Amino acid sequence: MTVLDGGSGIKDLARKLDSNIVQMSMTYWPQEVAQILNHKVGFEHQLVNMPRSEIGDYLNAAMKSVPLADYLP
């Protein structure tokens, strides 16, 4: 078990555990997840190297193809 000392935070704990913390409140969190997966397991995706200025339009277009109604009662 790892115990946080008074000056440490959750990101420090994640580093000690060779893990990552992604703040989903951040605008570009999907790209951060893709980059972490690319680094850790070789995951290949357009988001990994996509300029941030293009991510919003890319995600909006991609979400239109997701059949959300299939997953709702």
C-alpha positions in Angstrom: 0.0 0.0 0.0 1.2 3.5 -0.8 0.4 6.3 1.6 0.3 9.9 0.6 2.3 12.3 2.6 1.1 15.8 3.3 2.7 17.3 0.2 1.9 14.6 -2.3 -1.1 14.4 -4.6 -3.0 11.9 -6.6 -0.7 12.4 -9.6 2.4 11.7 -7.5 0.7 8.5 -6.3 -0.1 7.5 -9.9 3.6 8.0 -10.9 4.7 5.8 -8.0 2.4 3.1 -9.3 3.5 3.5 -12.9 -0.1 4.7 -13.6 -1.7 7.7 -15.1 -4.5 10.1 -14.1 -6.5 11.8 -16.8 -8.7 14.7 -15.8 -11.9 14.3 -17.9 -12.8 17.9 -17.1 -9.9 18.9 -19.4 -10.9 19.8 -23.0 -8.5 17.4 -24.7 -8.7 14.3 -22.4 -9.5 11.9 -25.3 -6.2 12.8 -26.9 -4.4 12.4 -23.6 -5.9 8.9 -23.2 -4.9 8.0 -26.8 -1.4 9.2 -26.2 -1.0 7.3 -22.9 -2.3 4.1 -24.6 0.1 4.7 -27.5 3.0 5.0 -25.2 2.1 2.1 -22.9 0.8 -0.5 -25.4 1.4 0.9 -28.9 -2.2 1.9 -29.5 -2.5 3.6 -32.9 -5.2 6.3 -33.5 -5.6 9.6 -35.3 -5.9 11.4 -32.0 -2.4 10.6 -30.9 -0.8 13.3 -33.1 -3.8 15.3 -34.1 -3.4 19.1 -33.7 -5.6 20.3 -30.8 -7.4 22.7 -33.1 -8.8 19.7 -35.1 -9.9 17.5 -32.1 -13.3 19.2 -31.5 -14.5 18.8 -35.1 -13.1 15.2 -35.3 -14.9 14.2 -32.1 -18.2 15.8 -33.2 -18.1 14.0 -36.5 -17.2 10.7 -34.9 -20.0 10.9 -32.3 -22.5 11.2 -35.1 -21.7 7.7 -36.2 -22.2 6.1 -32.8 -25.6 4.4 -32.6 -26.5 5.7 -29.1 -30.2 4.7 -29.5 -29.1 1.0 -29.6 -27.8 1.4 -26.0 -30.8 3.2 -24.5 -33.9 1.4 -23.3 
